[in-house]
Amino acid sequence: MPDRDYIEIRGARENNLKNVDLKIPKRKITIFTGVSGSGKSSLVFDTIAAEARRQLNDTFSTFVRNFLPRYSQPEADAIDNLSMAIIVDQKHLGGGSHSTVGTITDIYSFMRLLFSRAGSPKVAFPTAFSFNEPQGWCPECNGLGRKLGVDMDRFLDPRRSLNQGAILFPEYAVDSWGWNVLQQSGLFDMDKPVDQYTAAELQTLLYAEPYKVKINMGGKSMNLSMEGIIDRFRSKYINRDLKTMSERTQKSVEPFMTMGPCTTCNGARLNRSALACKINGLTIAEMANMEVDDLIGVISAIQDPLTAPIVAAIVDRLQHMIDIGLEYLSLDRATDTLSGGESQRIKMVKHLGSSLVDVMYVFDEPSIGMHPRDVHRLNELLQKLRDKGNTVLVVEHDPDVIRFADHIVDVGPRAGKAGGNIVFQGNYLGLLQSGTLTGKFLATHQPVKTNCRIPQGHLAIRDANANNLKNLNVDIPAGILTVVTGVAGSGKSTLINQVFLSQHPGAIVIDQSPIGVSSRSNPATYTGILDEVRKAFASANKVNASLFSFNSKGACETCQGLGVVYTDLAYMDEVKSPCETCGGKRFKDEVLSYKLNGLSIADVLALSVEDAMALLEIKEIHKKLAALVDVGLHYLTLGQPLSTLSGGECQRIKLASELHKKGSVYVMDEPTTGLHMSDIGHLLAIMDRLVDTGNTVIVIEHNLEIIRNADWIIDMGPEGGHKGGEVIFEGTPQELLRCERSLTSAYLRRSVLS
């Protein structure tokens, strides 16, 4: 009889897994760890979670299944005793302005119900408070809260006179037709700087309603209709569909446009009726604009007995957001502005109130974006889910999360073809003594850096007041490694990604955004390696280089170079199978007959980066291959679709393509994402090499290993949201240890002493 207390996997072979047999305890927290590319995600997501979802979908009718996501059966002999799987991943929440933190967590739905019951003056229906419904939205902006307007900073330079070209929009350039009309109107002093105009003069210039003026044209006097130059711009371009105009017009006009708050609702998204309704003197928009840790007190103070159950439900969900470290968010924050880590934690909030039990929750590095101070909150959440009788599976690198596990599965020993095995199963103490890479690095503690580099000047940030920043002036040291840290929501990303990059636009940004969504794009194409490989094949075989592209002449005609064929079975799942003509190799037989160093083009694309360095005698690609090895991507195959890479892997591929530059400023946003502890030393070596060759490196990071090895640290805080936005420390790692005000300091001290 099977043991129902364990998920049992036999013969798992998905991706690089080597016939893995494994028993995972149910109703426990199991952490899966191992180096990047070791196979842990293949085991957890592509095998266990995929099969659980596939089997759940199979319980529905064929008609219903046609509308559900499709999951192919994973490569494994058997997977037994699965529960329903809920996957909480790092995919960004989209949806734009119509999707907010409030709508995605359902808290705003309860708020609408609350206002329809207890608001005054009375508005009977909850839909009247919805910015996604005509009954509630602002008629001017249709619930967006924003409207296309004129960018006044680009349109007008008020320090100049009209004769000096104060109007920067080309239609009013000096000696143009528009400028000539303004001059002949006689209404404006053409030599007086615009910022010295009276309020009435400025109103006439910018916003006057249509009026008649007499001008001279071709020696004849004529009446001409004029209006304020801003109103004319709006009626001519903003109130019409710009995309219907010529490409030349679009390019000339777009720089002078900007999205700003709707002037009718002032960004509140709702109509006047909804905004007139208040509870305890506040509208629903004002409450949605509050940070969660302030809002919970306001909601708790609502004493109407008729709404007590609604108030309790809202408070409960707001508390979940606080518990998971999102107290600095507001309900009206658009979901497409959230980071991957914030998106994942928002998804967690939805499941915290669930009364379902014996569910399998699957998390993908949930500590991403979390300051060490907040990791204990995550652990408490995982514990709550477990204690309700659920199975919790977590792919994770953070030592503080691994330490908290009931059971640990270490996958390895290395990456790619050198991985795919279970190298350890057991508890945390057993892992420390196991001798695996994970065990060794968990048992090792390093001191903070003492030999910090001397800055070579500085890069100034001035008047930084975006989001929660409190009008900061900060100097980033040049020629050294600077780490910007602080709790989530403290303002570090705003300071660097928004303000610094706008003031220093020449910086090279290495972030985690996807670099390929197509199965036709891979590391070889992205880095330019394939171009050189194709040239080498063409030269060796005296044929055209385009033959060696599966996007061009060399593509298998049956699958068009995809390597697979999709068969539509109407209401049943679409079947993906290897192309029978090319056997999944993507190329025509003729192309596969051409060889280079004894390898066909398909053989080359199947090589790992590491093997390609050893086997391919093409000097032009060795520097690019070495760069991929340097950033820890030696295990990727040259032909692996970029759409299958994690955010951390995407970031490292970008870094590899930029490594050759000198005298540059590099900005990296949490580059340790997805990195095993053993790879962080490798990443630090790359950063050091960049600095030592004359570059400035600025890193936004929570990882203590990176922080302790910085030359300079800027710590933001003290908390998130409106309680943050300040620089609370600037200095070396050793100086940070003595900073009592810094939360980062407390955790850095603990890591050094433990």
Buried (B, 14 or more C-beta within 10 A) or exposed (E): EEEEEBBBBBBBBBBBBEEBEBBBBBBBBBBBBBBBBBBBBBBBBBBBBBBBBBBBBEEEEEEEBBEEEBBBEBBBEEBBBBBBBBBBBBEBBEEEBBBBBBBBBBBBBBBBBBBBBBBEEEBEEBBBBBBBBEBBBBEEBBBBBBBBBBBBEEBBBBEBBBEEBBBBBEBBEBEBEBBBBBBBBEBBEBEBBBEEBEEEBBEBBBBBEEEEBEBEEEEEEEEEEBBBBBBBBBEEBBEEEEEEBEEEEEEBBEEBBBEBBBEBBEBBBBBEEBBEBBBEEBBBBBBBBBBBBBBBEBBBEBEEEEBEEBBEBBBBBBBBBBBBBBBBBBBBBBBBBBBBBBBBBBBBBBBBEEEEEEBBBBBBBBBBBBBBBBBBBBBEBBBBBBEBEBBBBBBBBBBBBBBBBBBBBBBBBBBBBBBBBBBBBBEBEEBBEBEBBBBBBBEEEEEBBEEBBEBEEEBEBEEBEBBBBEEBEBBBBBBBBBBBBBBBBBBBBBBBBBBBBEBBEEBBBBBBEEBBEEBBBBBBBBBEBBBBBBBBBBEEBEBEBEBBBBBEBBBBEEBBBBBBBEEEEEEEBEEEEEBEBBEBBBBBEEBBEBBBEEBBBBBBBBBBBBBBBEBBEBEEBBEBBBBBBBBBBBBBBBBBBBBBBBBBBBBBBBBBBBBEBEEBBBBBBBBBBBBBBBBBBBBBEBBBEBBEEEBBBBBBBBBBBBBBBBBBBBBBBBBBBBBBBBBBBBBBBEBBBEBEEBBBBBBBBEBBEE
